[in-house]
Amino acid sequence: MDMAIEKLFFSRNTTSALQVSEARGVILLAAARQKIPVTEYTPNQVKLAVTGSGAADKRQVQDMTARLLRLPEIVRPDDAADGLALALCHMHTRRGRG
């Protein structure tokens, strides 16, 4: 078992950035305590793995995620779609490692 997590990028909304950082810290601590390996990906790495372009916009990533998973429509809410795209990126990357 292993885990994928998106690397943080700094935003202008410091309150939101602090909340995400706190949640991320708890997740990383829980993974470490359970000895679960964690791989981090940048947003551009996820976009590249899912769409073939690191410059893809959110809608392109959502559309391609739905296509790759053979879903009838894009996933809502956006956070769930982002999580699926991250999982696809991780699967693609792991497959490339052997």
N, C-alpha and C positions, 0 to 999 in steps of 0.2 A: 504494500500500500504506500502511496505517496500523495503529495498535495501540490497543487499549482496555485499561485497567488500573483495578482498583478502588482508590479512595482508602483510605488506612490509617485505621483508627480505633484509639484506644488501648485496650488491654485490661489486665486485672489481671496477666496472666502476662507479666512483663517479658522473660523469656528468649525466649518465643515471639515477642513483639513485636520484639525485636532481630533475631532470625533472619529474620523476614518483611521487616523494614526493609533488611537487608543484601541479601537476594535481590532485593527491589524496586529497590534502587540499581543493582545489576548489570544488571537488565533495562532500566532507564531509560538507563543509560550505553550499553548496546549499541544501543538504539533511536536515541539521539542520534548515535552514531558512524556509523550507517547512514542518518542523516537521515530517519528514519521518524517521522512525526507521532504523538504520543501524546495520547489523550483519557482523562481520568480521570473516574470515576463513583463517587458515594457508594453504599453499600449500599442506601439508600432510593431512589435514582434507578433502580437496577437492579430493585428490587422493583416500583416504580411502572410501569416500562416493560414488565415481563413479566406482572404480575398486575393492574395497574390500581390497586394500593394500595401506598403506601410503607410501610404497617404490616403487610404480609403476613409470615407466618412462613416458615421455611426449607422446610417441606413443601409449602406452597402454591406457592412459587417453583419447586420441583422438579416438582410436578405440572403446572404450566402450561408449563414449559419442555418437558417430554415431549410435551404436547399440541401445542404450537406446532411442534415438530419432527417430529410424527407418529411418535413412538417408542412401542413397546409397553409400556414401563415406565420408571420414573425412572432416571436415570443414576447410577451408582455409580463411584467413591467421590464423596463430597460435593464435593470440590474440583473434580472434572470437571464436575459439575452446575453449580457456581458459575461455572465458566469459560464454559459454554454460555449461562447466563443473562446473563452480562456481554456475550457476543458478540451475543445477541439485543437487548439494550439498545442496544448500539452501532449495530447495523443499523437499529433503529427510530429512533434519534436522527439518524443520517445521512440516512435517508430523509426525515425532516422538514425537513432543511436544503436539500433539493433535489437 
